[in-house]
Structure formats: structure tokens, C-alpha cells
Amino acid sequence: MDIKKYLQNSFIDLGLSKKAGKVYFNILKAKGRADASYIKKGTRSSTAGVYRIIDRLIAKGFILSSSGNRPATYTAIPFYDLAKKFEAKKHKFSKISDRLKKLSEL
């Protein structure tokens, strides 16, 4: 399996759709920063589709949007920061799981 497919499958494992994984990959391929036009060309998606996916990636915390630049650019969150974010979520989930066990024991 080539690195592109491996990474895109890894993004799916992190909760992204196949299309969102392609968008995220294309931002990474552009050295972590790209505009919608670049992403559209790299993913062969419609403009509207690219913007929908970008909005989802921003909401999930995978990318950031520049606020004042035209055209807007989108920056990928570094892997290290994503790993810390997922580790924190794992810790919260573990706490909730422990509390639910205690409740079931009552």
C-alpha cells in the first residue's frame, strides 16, 4: 500500500470520511496550508463539496481557517497536536466509563 492510501485510511480510522481524508491529505501535501482552489484540484471535488468538508474539518479540529486573507487559506493541525487532542478525549472517555461502571454496581 502506498503512503497516500495508508494515510487516507489512517484518517478514516480517526473518524474522517474518505472525502474529508482526501481534503486533509491535500492540505498536508501543500506543506500544511492550502486554499480551496488547490484543494478542489487535488481532490477533484466540487467547490461546494470542498467547502462543506472544510467546515466539518474545522468543526472537528483538524484544520484552521485564516480569517482575513483572500483567498482564505486552511492550515492542517500538526499530527502531534491531534495526538494530544485524541489522548485527552480517550482520558475523558475512560473517566466516563469508570463512572458508568460505578453506577451499574449500585
Secondary structure as UniProt FT lines:
FT   HELIX           3..13
FT   TURN            14..15
FT   HELIX           18..29
FT   TURN            30..32
FT   STRAND          33..35
FT   HELIX           36..43
FT   HELIX           47..60
FT   STRAND          63..65
FT   STRAND          73..76
FT   HELIX           79..105
//
